[in-house]
Amino acid sequence: MTGTERTKRLVGLFLMGYLLFNHPLISLFNLPRMVFGIPLLYVYIFGAWFLLIALMAMICSREK
């Protein structure tokens, strides 16, 4: 993967993160529900955060 491709993917990942943590989508998960004793909003925030970190690691660790 060239540097240009990697940059494009990281910019796309940034935009995905922006959408995941933007108000309209977060408000969908702000409900009085629990998942394994944890509020649904916290599960969503940490799940999305983990997803972004995992995707960033996959993009950055690919050989050139």
LUMGULO-169835 format. One record per residue (C-alpha): residue in three letters; x, y, z; residue number from 1. Coordinates in steps of 0.5 Angstrom, whole numbers. Last residue first. Layout:
<rs>
  titi      X      Y      Z  zake
   ALA      X      Y      Z   NUM
...
</rs>
This chain:
<rs>
  titi      X      Y      Z  zake
   LYS      9     -3      4    64
   GLU      7     -7     10    63
   ARG      0     -7     13    62
   SER      1     -4     20    61
   CYS     -2      3     19    60
   ILE     -9      1     16    59
   MET    -10     -5     21    58
   ALA     -8     -1     27    57
   MET    -13      4     25    56
   LEU    -18     -1     24    55
   ALA    -17     -3     31    54
   ILE    -17      3     34    53
   LEU    -23      6     31    52
   LEU    -27     -1     33    51
   PHE    -25      0     40    50
   TRP    -27      7     40    49
   ALA    -34      5     37    48
   GLY    -35     -1     42    47
   PHE    -33      4     48    46
   ILE    -38      9     46    45
   TYR    -43      4     44    44
   VAL    -42      0     51    43
   TYR    -42      7     55    42
   LEU    -49      9     52    41
   LEU    -52      2     53    40
   PRO    -51      3     61    39
   ILE    -47     -3     63    38
   GLY    -50     -8     67    37
   PHE    -49    -14     62    36
   VAL    -52     -9     57    35
   MET    -57     -4     61    34
   ARG    -62      1     58    33
   PRO    -64      8     60    32
   LEU    -63     10     53    31
   ASN    -58     15     50    30
   PHE    -56     10     44    29
   LEU    -60     14     39    28
   SER    -57     21     42    27
   ILE    -50     18     40    26
   LEU    -52     18     33    25
   PRO    -55     25     32    24
   HIS    -49     28     37    23
   ASN    -43     26     33    22
   PHE    -38     21     36    21
   LEU    -40     16     30    20
   LEU    -40     21     25    19
   TYR    -33     24     27    18
   GLY    -30     17     27    17
   MET    -32     15     20    16
   LEU    -29     22     18    15
   PHE    -23     20     21    14
   LEU    -23     13     18    13
   GLY    -24     16     11    12
   VAL    -18     21     13    11
   LEU    -14     14     15    10
   ARG    -16     11      9     9
   LYS    -14     17      4     8
   THR     -7     17      8     7
   ARG     -6     10      7     6
   GLU     -7     10      0     5
   THR     -3     16     -1     4
   GLY      3     13      3     3
   THR      3      7     -2     2
   MET      0      0      0     1
</rs>
